[in-house]
């Protein structure tokens, strides 16, 4: 007879059938009060599996107001601090929801959640996944539940244990936090890690991200990104924003408003960039994302608003995204490819791609990145924000492929305490140009002259693009490969913490 908690009455025949079905990996039977705690079965070296069932006899999750049935699971024995744990929940009968708790905390609120890794045509999400690094002084427990109240059905859990990250390349944050002063010093003297004494300018608390990457230390030395063009390939840019207007790119080979293609590049009157969504010469931002990114790169130091990492760099607005656009649509890739080629054609030395997970790495897109690399343009790409919501264990497809091909540097996000954000996609197990930068609650420019806050690796990426502009303003002869090497060699893992 299975054990029951002291408050439970005798088992009914139906409950006996339920516990008989669930025996094996399950350890403790129960009724409403306490979740069942089960254990994995070892399949091989670092591989474990468990099976269970959610139904009306399970405990209710007290962390949420609605009635969600839950099962709890012990992590496999022998796991050590620093090791990587990847857990996948699979079910064909309910929307999978998986989260990690610490048994020492009250009510066991989630430390990390794992949501859908694939979605059916009806929006059904049968799989969930989470990945984390084991921290000392934690007593972890996995909780299996669903995204739909009262959902029931069978499920399978798979757990894989990997060795701890190497000292040089961390699974979550790659080479570490970028350092503008160290990178520029290396660009000037050619010796990674060497720094020169620089005067630090004061900034407001809203510019904490620029402080964290050590950018203000360079401005007093007239290293401000002047003469470097950064292409913002995004939702467009508010070119009239007071913080951005002084740094907006102007096509000197085009005569504004004459209705002619003066520079013979196939685009009429592209005086301040181009819109590859609506196919016109007005790359204005109707979403806010691109304007926010632009401000973090190169908002002018004008005693108002914010200051960008490279406050004198030139911003080239290129619109390839809209609020309504579905990035999985093939036309999205076409607009992005044309945007990259246009940035190269117009002489951009840096290309900022704060894009989401929807872009597929196809041959044509890879060829566009290759053309940018051959032209000497440094490509900086967001890692993506799907660690929790999509169970990502590496950067988004575009970022990952560019990274392993050395066609771009990929950027994850941390907060003001140097803690990796829970949304930031990890660097993964394959070493490549991957660094982290501030990306949580970032204050920057919004359309119509406004300022606002956004989160995401999209906000971390422009910090690195700005640093690249500073490096190239100090040493214009750097190649993309040299930039990627310097950024990774001068990045520091010191002080970075992980959640959970």
C-alpha positions in Angstrom: 0.0 0.0 0.0 1.5 3.4 -0.9 2.2 5.9 1.9 -0.2 8.8 2.3 0.1 11.9 4.4 -1.4 12.0 7.9 -4.4 14.1 6.8 -5.5 11.6 4.1 -8.3 9.1 4.5 -8.3 5.5 3.3 -7.7 5.1 -0.4 -10.7 4.5 -2.6 -10.5 1.8 -5.3 -10.2 4.5 -7.9 -7.2 6.0 -6.0 -5.7 2.6 -5.7 -5.9 2.2 -9.5 -4.4 5.6 -9.9 -1.4 4.9 -7.6 -0.9 1.5 -9.2 -0.7 3.2 -12.6 1.7 5.8 -11.3 4.0 3.4 -9.4 7.6 2.9 -10.5 9.4 6.2 -10.6 6.9 7.8 -8.2 7.9 7.8 -4.6 5.0 9.2 -2.5 1.3 9.0 -2.9 -0.9 11.9 -1.8 -4.1 13.7 -1.8 -4.6 17.4 -2.2 -2.3 18.8 0.5 1.2 17.8 -0.7 2.7 17.3 -4.2 4.0 13.9 -5.0 7.8 13.8 -5.1 9.2 11.4 -7.7 12.7 10.2 -8.7 14.3 9.7 -12.1 15.6 6.4 -13.4 19.1 6.4 -14.7 19.5 5.5 -18.4 23.2 6.0 -18.9 26.1 8.4 -18.2 24.4 11.7 -17.4 21.0 10.6 -18.8 17.9 10.1 -16.7 14.2 9.6 -17.4 10.9 9.6 -15.5 7.2 9.2 -16.4 4.1 10.4 -14.6 0.5 11.5 -14.9 -1.3 14.7 -14.0 -4.9 14.1 -12.8 -7.6 15.2 -10.4 -5.9 13.4 -7.5 -2.8 15.5 -7.7 -2.0 18.4 -5.5 -2.9 22.0 -6.5 -0.2 24.5 -7.3 -0.5 27.2 -4.5 1.6 29.7 -6.5 -1.3 30.5 -8.8 -5.0 31.4 -8.2 -6.4 28.9 -10.6 -6.4 25.1 -10.1 -3.3 23.6 -11.8 -2.4 20.0 -10.9 1.3 19.5 -10.1 3.9 16.7 -9.6 7.3 17.3 -8.0 10.5 15.6 -8.9 13.9 15.2 -7.2 16.9 16.0 -9.3 19.1 12.9 -9.9 21.5 12.2 -7.1 25.2 13.2 -7.2 24.7 16.5 -9.1 27.5 18.9 -8.3 27.7 22.7 -8.2 28.6 24.1 -11.6 27.2 21.2 -13.6 24.6 22.0 -16.3 21.2 20.4 -16.1 18.8 20.2 -19.0 15.3 19.0 -18.4 12.7 18.3 -21.1 9.0 17.7 -20.3 7.0 16.0 -23.1 3.2 15.3 -23.2 0.7 14.7 -26.0 -2.2 15.4 -23.7 -1.7 18.8 -22.1 0.1 22.1 -22.5 3.5 21.5 -20.9 4.7 23.8 -18.1 7.9 23.1 -16.1 9.6 25.1 -13.4 12.4 24.9 -10.9 12.0 25.6 -7.2 14.1 25.8 -4.1 12.6 23.7 -1.3 14.0 26.1 1.3 11.9 29.0 0.1 8.3 29.6 1.2 5.7 28.2 -1.1 8.4 27.3 -3.5 8.0 30.1 -6.0 9.6 29.5 -9.4 13.3 30.2 -9.8 13.1 29.4 -13.5 10.3 28.4 -15.8 10.3 26.3 -19.0 7.6 26.8 -21.5 6.9 25.6 -25.0 9.7 24.4 -27.3 7.3 23.6 -30.1 3.8 24.6 -31.0 1.1 22.7 -32.9 -1.1 24.4 -35.5 -3.8 24.9 -32.9 -1.4 26.7 -30.5 -1.0 23.5 -28.4 2.5 23.4 -26.7 3.2 19.7 -25.8 6.9 20.2 -24.9 8.7 22.3 -22.3 12.4 22.6 -21.4 14.6 24.4 -19.0 18.4 24.5 -18.5 20.3 25.8 -15.6 23.7 25.7 -13.8 23.6 24.1 -10.4 24.4 26.7 -7.7 25.8 25.9 -4.2 23.5 26.1 -1.2 20.4 25.3 -3.2 17.9 22.4 -2.7 16.3 22.1 -6.1 13.1 20.5 -7.0 11.4 20.2 -10.4 7.7 20.8 -10.7 5.5 19.5 -13.6 2.3 21.3 -14.4 0.3 22.6 -17.4 -0.5 26.0 -18.9 -4.2 25.1 -18.8 -6.2 24.8 -15.5 -7.3 21.3 -14.5 -5.4 19.8 -17.4 -4.7 16.0 -17.1 -2.6 13.5 -19.0 0.5 11.4 -19.1 4.0 12.9 -19.5 7.7 12.0 -19.8 10.6 13.8 -18.2 14.1 13.6 -19.6 17.1 14.9 -17.7 20.6 15.3 -19.0 23.6 16.3 -16.9 26.6 18.0 -18.5 30.0 19.0 -17.1 30.6 22.4 -15.7 31.5 25.1 -18.2 35.2 25.7 -19.0 37.0 28.6 -17.4 37.4 30.3 -20.7 33.9 30.0 -22.2 30.8 29.8 -20.1 27.6 28.0 -21.3 25.5 31.0 -20.4 27.6 34.1 -20.8 30.3 33.0 -23.2 33.5 35.1 -22.6 31.8 37.5 -20.2 30.9 41.2 -19.9 32.3 43.5 -22.6 34.7 46.3 -21.4 34.9 49.3 -23.7 38.1 50.8 -22.2 40.0 47.5 -22.3 38.9 46.8 -25.9 39.9 50.2 -27.1 43.2 50.0 -25.3 43.8 46.7 -27.0 42.8 48.1 -30.3 45.4 50.9 -29.9 48.3 48.9 -28.5 47.5 45.4 -29.7 47.8 43.7 -26.3 44.6 42.4 -24.9 43.9 43.3 -21.3 46.2 46.4 -21.2 44.5 49.6 -20.2 45.5 53.2 -20.1 44.5 55.8 -17.4 41.4 57.6 -18.6 39.2 60.3 -17.1 35.7 59.2 -16.3 32.7 61.5 -17.1 29.7 61.5 -14.9 26.4 60.2 -16.2 22.9 60.0 -14.8 21.5 56.8 -13.2 19.6 56.2 -16.5 22.9 55.5 -18.2 24.0 52.8 -15.8 24.6 50.4 -18.8 27.2 52.7 -20.3 29.0 52.8 -16.9 28.9 49.0 -16.6 30.7 48.6 -20.0 33.2 51.3 -19.0 32.4 53.5 -22.0 32.5 57.0 -20.3 36.2 56.4 -19.6 36.9 56.9 -23.3 35.0 60.1 -24.1 37.3 62.5 -22.4 40.0 61.2 -24.7 37.9 62.2 -27.7 37.1 58.5 -28.4 33.4 58.9 -29.1 32.7 56.9 -32.3 33.1 60.0 -34.5 33.5 59.0 -38.2 32.0 55.5 -37.8 28.6 54.6 -39.3 26.4 52.1 -37.5 23.5 50.6 -39.4 20.4 50.1 -37.3 18.6 47.3 -39.1 15.3 47.2 -37.2 11.8 48.7 -37.0 13.1 52.1 -38.2 14.4 55.1 -36.3 12.8 58.4 -35.2 15.2 60.7 -37.1 13.8 63.8 -35.4 14.3 62.7 -31.9 16.5 65.4 -30.1 18.9 62.8 -28.8 19.3 61.2 -32.3 18.9 63.9 -34.9 22.5 65.2 -34.6 23.9 61.8 -35.5 21.5 60.6 -38.3 23.3 59.6 -41.5 22.9 61.7 -44.6 23.5 60.4 -48.1 25.8 63.1 -49.5 25.4 61.6 -53.0 21.6 62.1 -53.0 19.7 65.3 -53.6 16.7 65.4 -51.3 13.3 65.7 -52.8 14.2 65.8 -56.5 12.5 62.4 -57.3 15.7 61.0 -58.8 18.1 58.2 -58.0 21.1 60.5 -57.9 23.6 57.9 -56.6 22.2 55.3 -58.9 21.8 52.6 -56.2 18.3 51.7 -57.3 16.6 53.7 -54.6 15.1 57.2 -55.1 15.9 59.9 -52.6 17.4 57.6 -50.0 18.7 60.7 -48.1 18.5 59.2 -44.6 18.2 55.5 -45.0 15.5 53.2 -46.5 12.4 51.3 -45.6 12.4 47.8 -47.0 9.0 47.0 -45.6 7.0 49.8 -47.3 9.7 50.2 -50.1 10.1 54.0 -49.7 12.7 56.5 -48.4 11.0 57.0 -45.0 12.5 54.6 -42.4 10.5 56.1 -39.6 9.8 53.9 -36.5 6.2 53.0 -35.8 7.0 50.5 -33.1 9.7 52.1 -30.9 12.1 49.2 -30.8 14.5 50.5 -33.4 14.6 54.0 -31.9 15.3 52.5 -28.5 18.2 50.6 -30.0 19.6 53.6 -31.8 19.7 55.7 -28.6 21.7 53.1 -26.8 24.2 53.1 -29.6 24.7 56.8 -30.3 22.3 59.2 -28.4 24.2 62.5 -28.5 25.7 63.9 -25.3 23.7 67.1 -25.3 22.7 67.6 -21.6 19.3 66.1 -22.3 17.8 62.6 -22.4 20.4 59.8 -22.4 23.9 59.3 -23.8 24.7 56.5 -26.1 27.9 54.3 -25.9 29.3 56.1 -28.9 27.7 59.6 -28.7 29.3 60.9 -31.9 28.8 57.8 -34.1 26.6 58.1 -37.2 23.3 56.2 -37.3 22.1 54.7 -40.6 18.3 53.9 -40.2 17.2 50.8 -42.2 13.7 49.5 -41.6 13.1 45.8 -42.2 10.6 45.1 -39.4 7.1 46.2 -38.6 4.8 45.6 -35.7 2.5 43.4 -37.8 5.2 41.5 -39.6 5.7 37.8 -39.0 9.5 37.1 -39.1 8.8 33.5 -40.0 7.4 34.8 -43.3 10.0 34.3 -46.1 9.6 38.0 -47.1 11.0 38.9 -43.7 14.3 37.3 -44.7 14.2 39.1 -48.0 13.9 42.5 -46.4 16.7 41.6 -43.9 19.0 40.5 -46.7 18.3 43.7 -48.7 18.9 45.8 -45.5 22.3 44.2 -44.9 23.4 44.7 -48.5 22.2 48.3 -48.4 24.2 48.9 -45.2 27.3 47.6 -46.8 26.7 49.6 -50.0 26.3 52.8 -48.0 29.5 52.2 -46.2 28.4 51.1 -42.7 31.3 49.8 -40.6 29.0 48.3 -38.0 25.7 46.5 -38.5 23.4 46.1 -35.5 20.9 43.2 -35.7 18.6 43.3 -32.6 16.4 40.7 -34.1 14.1 38.0 -32.7 14.1 34.2 -33.0 11.9 34.0 -36.1 14.7 34.6 -38.7 15.9 31.4 -40.3 19.5 31.1 -41.4 19.2 30.3 -45.1 21.8 30.3 -47.8 20.9 33.7 -49.0 21.1 35.3 -45.6 24.4 33.6 -44.8 25.7 34.9 -48.1 24.6 38.5 -47.1 26.5 38.2 -43.9 29.5 36.9 -45.8 29.4 39.9 -48.1 29.3 42.2 -45.1 32.3 40.4 -43.6 34.3 40.7 -46.8 33.4 44.4 -47.0 34.9 44.9 -43.5 31.6 45.5 -41.7 31.3 44.2 -38.1 28.0 42.4 -37.4 26.6 42.4 -33.9 23.6 40.1 -33.3 21.2 39.6 -30.4 21.2 36.2 -28.8 17.4 36.1 -28.4 15.1 36.1 -25.4 13.7 32.6 -25.4 15.6 30.8 -22.6 12.4 30.5 -20.6 9.6 30.9 -23.1 11.2 28.6 -25.7 13.6 26.4 -23.8 16.6 27.6 -25.8 19.9 26.1 -25.0 21.9 28.2 -27.5 21.4 31.5 -29.4 18.6 31.9 -31.9 19.2 30.2 -35.3 20.5 33.3 -37.1 22.8 34.3 -34.2 24.1 30.8 -33.6 25.0 30.1 -37.2 26.7 33.5 -37.6 28.6 32.9 -34.4 30.0 29.5 -35.3 30.9 30.8 -38.8 32.7 33.8 -37.3 30.4 36.1 -39.3 29.3 38.1 -36.3 29.5 38.5 -32.6 26.5 37.5 -30.5 25.3 39.3 -27.4 23.4 38.1 -24.3 21.9 40.2 -21.5 22.6 40.8 -17.9 21.2 43.3 -15.3 22.7 46.1 -13.3 23.9 43.6 -10.7 25.8 41.6 -13.3 23.3 38.8 -13.1 22.3 37.0 -16.3 18.7 37.6 -17.1 16.4 34.6 -17.2 15.2 35.4 -20.7 18.6 35.7 -22.4 19.5 32.7 -24.6 22.7 31.0 -23.5 25.9 31.0 -25.4 25.7 27.2 -25.7 28.3 24.4 -25.7 30.1 25.4 -28.9 32.6 28.2 -28.3 32.4 31.3 -30.5 32.3 35.1 -30.3 29.7 35.5 -27.5 29.7 38.2 -24.9 27.2 39.8 -22.6 26.1 43.4 -22.0 23.4 45.4 -20.1 19.9 44.4 -21.3 17.5 44.7 -18.4 15.2 47.7 -17.8 17.2 49.9 -20.2 16.3 53.6 -20.5 16.6 55.0 -24.0 14.9 56.9 -26.8 11.4 56.4 -28.0 9.5 58.0 -31.0 8.0 61.5 -30.7 10.9 62.7 -28.6 10.1 60.4 -25.7 12.2 58.2 -23.4 11.2 54.7 -22.1 12.3 51.4 -20.8 12.7 48.1 -22.6 14.3 44.7 -21.7 16.0 42.2 -24.0 19.1 41.0 -25.7 18.0 43.6 -28.3 19.1 46.2 -25.7 22.3 44.5 -24.9 23.4 44.3 -28.5 23.6 48.1 -29.2 26.0 48.4 -26.2 28.4 46.2 -28.1 27.8 47.9 -31.4 28.6 51.2 -29.7 31.8 49.7 -28.3 32.8 48.5 -31.8 32.2 52.1 -33.0 34.6 53.4 -30.3 37.2 50.8 -31.3 37.0 51.7 -35.0 37.2 55.4 -34.3 40.4 54.7 -32.3 41.8 52.3 -35.0 40.0 52.3 -38.3 42.2 49.5 -39.7 40.7 46.8 -37.6 39.2 43.8 -39.5 36.0 42.1 -38.3 38.0 39.1 -37.1 40.3 41.4 -35.1 37.3 43.1 -33.5 35.7 39.8 -32.5 39.0 38.6 -31.0 39.6 41.8 -29.0 36.1 41.9 -27.7 36.2 38.3 -26.4 39.7 38.6 -25.1 39.0 41.7 -23.1 35.6 40.6 -21.8 35.5 39.6 -18.2 33.5 36.8 -16.4 34.4 38.4 -13.1 31.4 39.2 -11.0 28.7 37.6 -13.3 26.2 35.5 -11.4 23.5 33.2 -12.7 19.9 32.6 -12.0 18.9 30.3 -10.5 
